[in-house]
Amino acid sequence: MFDYAEGVERKGLTQMRTRISGFLVNCGPTHHLLGSIIVEVQGNTALTKAYIQSRHQGMGDRSNLYFDANGEYIDHWERRDVGWRIVKRLAVSMFTEGDPRAMGSDQSIN
């Protein structure tokens, strides 16, 4: 289960791939930084929090555009037979800057 700061929970790898590729398929280079990771383990479950900063550069005729997103990933983990797996991710948006058209969106930030 995941929610990438939209207030909508989705399930499964197929939906995750579809959602992320929807952002990135029309985008040029991206750069993602994770930091200040906090880990809390309780038996076979864990909670992690990590700050994220990402930059998205446009491509083609949008190569002069950029879109920065800053926030936090809150991940719920379970230990399984094959190892630890994220079972739920919540992306919390703290602020954005730039033009979302860098990612192929038709909307700009005012």
N, C-alpha and C positions, 0 to 999 in steps of 0.2 A: 504494500500500500504506500502511496506517496502523494504529496501535495507540494508542487513547486510554486508556492506563494500565490496561488490563485483562489484558495478557499474551496477547492474541489479535490476530493480524494479519488485516486485511480488505483487500479490493481493490476499486477502482473508485469512481466518483462516486456511483453508485446506492447502494452499501453505506454510503458516507460520509454521504450525505443521510439515509438511513434511521436510521443510528446517532445522528447529531446531533439529528435531529428527535425521536427517541425520548426524548432528554433534555429538549428544549426545547418540545415541543408542549403539554405540560401545565404549563409553567412560566410565570411572569409575566415581568417585566422582567429582563434580564441586563446585566451590565457586564463587559467584558473589557479588561484592560490588558496590554500587552506592553512589556517593557523589557530593557535590557542586552543588546541584540542583537549577537551575534558572527557575523561572516561570514568564511568561508574559501573562496576561489575557486581552483580548479585546472583551467585550461583550460575545458572545456565542462561541468564539474561544480562543485558548491559544497555546502557544509555551513553551515547556520545554526543557532544556538542562541539561544533567547529565553526569558526568564522570563515566566511568565503568572500573573496573578491574576484570578480571575473570581468574580463574585457573582451568585447566582441567587435571585430573590425569588419566593415563592409567589404564586398568584393565587386569587381567590375565597375560599373558606373557609380556604385556606392562606396568605393574603396576609401573615400575621404571621410566617411562617417564612422563613429564608434559608439558603443553603448556599454557602460559600466554598470554592474550590479553588485551590491554589497549586502551581506546578510549573514545568516547562520543556518547550518544544517543541524537538525536534531534527529538523530538516528536511534531506532530501537533495534537491538540485536538479539538473536537467539543462537545458542550453541546447538548444532545439529550433528548428525553422524559424519557429515562431510566438512565440518568446521563451523565457524561463526558466520552468520548470514544476517544482513540487514532485512528486517521484516516490515519496517515502516520508516519512511523519511518525511520529515516536514522541513521545507525550505522557508525560512522567514526572511522577507525582504526588509532591509533597514533603510536603504535609499538607492536610487539609481541616478545616473547622469548620462547625458548624451542623447542620441537619436536611435530609437528602436528600429528605424528603417535599415540600420546596419545589418540587422538580422533578417531582412527581407519583408518586414512588416510595412504596411501602408500608412501606419499611424506614426506621428512624431510627438515628442513630449513638448508641451507648451511651457 
